[in-house]
Amino acid sequence: MLHTCPLCDTQCQLHFEEKKIRYYLCTTCHAIFEDARDRPNADAEKARYEAHKNNLEDEGFKKFVSPITSAIFEDFSKESKGLDFGAGKEPIISSVVQKNGYDIAQYDPFFHNHPALLEQKYDYIACCEVIEHFYNPKKEFQLLKELLTPNAKLYCMTDIYFQATRFASWYYKNDPTHVFFYHQKTFEWIQKEFGFSDMHIQNRLITFSN
């Protein structure tokens, strides 16, 4: 059975099935994605996010997001305007950045649903552990690109799968809200398709330059 890739619209073959959840591998953008019929509904998705035990004062939490916050401090000034896209219930990136005097807004469809923020432009956008939740990554990356000012940067953090990754035992797919998984070649495809001038990967941090 074929299924359409939600990023590049390629017709894809079944790659793996577990616990009645089907995953497809795209031969064009190299992503792996969950069958749309197997995704959690909105209530189950929100309940999963609300169950996260994150604390804004937790040093481990701050360290986890530090690849993004450190990049923001290095690349931009306090006069720059930022967006924490998919900020979550406990917007740790916003908390750290704001405590350092930076201007950053929070958007999240479940916890900070302020659509007016998506009608503005930003010098930098942070997406920490967000893009693997995209049901429609094509639409979301189009939006993110449109939200950037010239010379802006989009910082994404996610776990990347490689050729050596054994998908069957890969922990990252076991979160029921993780529905779209990226290979390095997926980010190269995104850079070219959406017109980013540059893309850089350092461990879990992927930086797109406008």
N, C-alpha and C positions, 0 to 999 in steps of 0.2 A: 504494500500500500504506500502511495506517495503522499507527502505532506509538504505544504508550501513554507519555505523559510520566511519568518516574519521580518528578517532584515533585508534580504536581497531578492526574495520572490522566486528562488530556485525550487524546483520540484525535487524533494529529497526522499531517500530510502530510509526505512527503519534501521536504526543503528543498534539499539539496546532496549530491552524491556525488563522491568523489575517491579514487582508488586502492582501489576496492572498499570504501570506508568510507562509510556512509550517515549523514546528519545530518538531524534532524527539527526543525521550528520549531513551538513551542507557541503557539497563539493565545490561551491563557488566562493563563499566567504569563510568556509571552514569552521563555522559555529556548530555547536550541538544544542538542540532545543527540545523542549518538552511538547508533546502533543497538546494542543489547546484544550482538548476535551478532558485532559487529566489535571489541569491546573486547579488550585484551590479557589473557592469562591471568595468574594470580597470580605465576607464576615470572617471566614477562616483565616484569610491572609492578615487581616487587622489583628485578630486574636493572637496570631503568632508573633507579630511585632510587639504587641502589648506585653507579651510574656518575657521579652528580653529584659534582663536584670542589669541594665546599664545605669551608671551613676556619673553625673557630670564631674564629680570630684575624684573619681577613681583614676589613680595614676596609670594603671595598666591600660585603661580606656584611652587616656590622653596619649600614651605612647603608641598605641595601635594606630591612631589617626595622624600621628606626627609626620609621616611622609607628606601628607597634604598640607597640614598647617605650616610645616617648615618651608615647603615650597612657596606657599602664599607669602610668608614673611620675607623670603629671599627675592621673590619676583615682583612684589607689588608694595606700594606705600599705603599709609593710612588714608590717603585721599582716594584710593581706588575703591570701586564699588563691587561687592561680591554677592554671590547667591549660593546658599547651601541647599542644593537640589536633592530632595529625598532626605530631608534633615532627620526624620524619625521622631519618636516620642521624646528622646533625650538628645537634643542637637549639640553634640559634643564639639564638633568643628566650630560651629557658631560661638559656642561658649568660650573656647580657647582664643579664637580670633578676636572676638569682641573685648575680652579682658586685656588684650594687647592694643586696644584703641582702634581696631579696624571696623569698617562699615560692611556688614554682611547681613542679608535677609534670609529668612528660612521659608522654604516651600516644601510641602509634603502633602500628597493627596489625602492622607488619612489624618494627619496631626497638625498640619499648618497649611490648610487649603485656602490659599489667597491667590486666586487666578489673576488678579491685577499685577502681581509680580512677574507674570509671564508675558507682560506687554511692555517690559522695560529691557534695557541693555545692561550688560555687566562686563567688568574688566576681567573677572575670573569667576568660574563656577566650580564648586566642589561636589563630587558625586561619590561618596564613600560607601562601599558595599550597597550600591543601588542598581547598577546596570544589569546585574544578574537577575533582577526582579522584573525587568522590562517585558511585558507581554507583547508590545509592539515596538521593538528597538528601532525600526526604520523611522517611525513617527517621532520617537523620543530623541534620537540623534539629530533629526532635522530641526526639532524645536531647540535643542541645546545649541546648535550651530547658529540659529537665528538670534538667540539671546546674547551672543557675544559681540562686544565691540571690536573694531580693528585692533590687532595685536593682543587680543585677550587670550586667556588660556582656560582649558577645560581639564580639570584634574579628576581622574577616575581611579578608584581602588576596587579590585576584585581579584579572585584567585584565577589564574590563567591555567588552562590545561595544555599539555604538550604531547608530542607524539608518544613519549614514554609513559604518559599518565595512563594508568589502568582505570578506565571509566567505571567499570563494574564495582571497584572497591574505593572509588574516589569519594572522600567524605563530603565534598562540597555539594554534590548532587543530592545529598540526603536531607537537606533543608527543604521542606515542601514548597517554600516560596521562591526557591531558586529554579528558574525555568529557562534561562538562556545562558549559555556558557561560551567563553571566548578563547580562541587560539590566537597566538601572535599574528597569524595571517589575517584573522578577523579584524584586528585593529588596523592593519595595513590597508585592508579593503575599505574600512570606514574612513580612514584618512583621505584616500583617493576619491571615494564616492561622494563625500560631503564637502570636499574642498578645503580640508585643513592644510595649512602650509607645512606643518611638521608634526611628527608623532614620536614620542620617546617612551620606552618602557624601562623601568627600574624596579625589579622585583614585582610587587603587587601594584605599583603606581604607574598609571598610564597617563601621559600628558599630551594633550592635543593643543597645538598653537594655531590661532586663527590667522 
